[in-house]
């Protein structure tokens, strides 16, 4: 029998009358019935988080740390089950899903340790007899709205940092990935986190706007599309801190001094991992004339070896896309490029024999030009566009020409070029001779249309803290 999921609010599992179906993108089958939460459920969850905050904010950081470590241990113990849930609900391969769960467990342990390292400063005053304490306090009740592409990590970064800081949180995950967040909250319940500290409200449609527009929040953390981020930023009900991690149309520059095989391996990895459905996926590639043919041939050969199928099959490299709408966008971008004169070197269409699953073949489109959709908008699918350049300044200008500012990639063995590109690329992350911009203990975030605020690392925790100045007159003047 298909499972009916529940919300986790104030330490209890609760149902809603109305539900909707969650589907497996590999075969379009129904895998769960999901609560259609709305304002009523969000109100109860925010109230529970408010009540819990009054206590949790004063809980000793070492105790908060113990809770986070315990959750991380539960997540790791249930790794295989959580990974299977991810693959079944959004399609990524089981190997990648297992990696995601492992990184989630590490995030709990990382922020458990960071929780105990939050401290302020003693600041000298310009008048004798006074001292100033600058202390850090938790922001309060956090709303977190997350997408389906990293259904656990993107919840986890927010939840771990918020709970470590002494905040409480209400999480609204994507309607396309509800099963794995439920398992995460089972881990949270098993680890004994006090009721109301972390709450889960599932839903489509009404649930997101109800949370994003709730006056009871002190902070909102969002990861998702730029379009939804814009709507949320316009509709927040009162002044409050926001963290927005939005889309990227991420560029890669391969210079005349690049290690071309390494650049090919990097493009094959960061262009096609998670079926290209990553905010920091390589979307558009600018390659110097002198190495263009070698690069395109090599990338084509690498992509030809990728196997497509159900992500639960451990031999598969490319699973289904998470949604049918995502496949439609990819098709539109590839068709647009071809109509404007680009060449499909490999792939270029849906995988008919795997219907009704949402499959699109991994695709390399060469000889692109800047006005093509593939070179100017986020494709968010298993496709990269490649174009040649002759002057590095032009490549930099093209890389910076969109509203995207999340991540950029460079391959060069020339020190001068590496520093120049690191400085001039207008992105929150620049990865040089590697394609892994997001690591746990360094700040990760975008600029321009890709959002603001950071997650990961110490800076990710700071987003859940606010400053307080306590100025004390102690009298003696000495
Ligand atoms: P993606 O398709 O990448 O998941 P979306 O921006 O559509 O990106 O969705 C990200 C999250 O935002 C999901 O949890 C979704 O339910 C939620 N969401 C969508 N529209 C709104 C909205 N208007 N207000 C608040 N949340 C929303």
Boltz pocket constraint, residues with backbone or C-beta under 6 A from the ligand:
constraints:
  - pocket:
      binder: B
      contacts: [[A, 145], [A, 146], [A, 147], [A, 148], [A, 149], [A, 172], [A, 173], [A, 174], [A, 175], [A, 203], [A, 204], [A, 205], [A, 207], [A, 208], [A, 209], [A, 210], [A, 212], [A, 223], [A, 224], [A, 225], [A, 226], [A, 227], [A, 228], [A, 229], [A, 231], [A, 232]]
      max_distance: 6.0
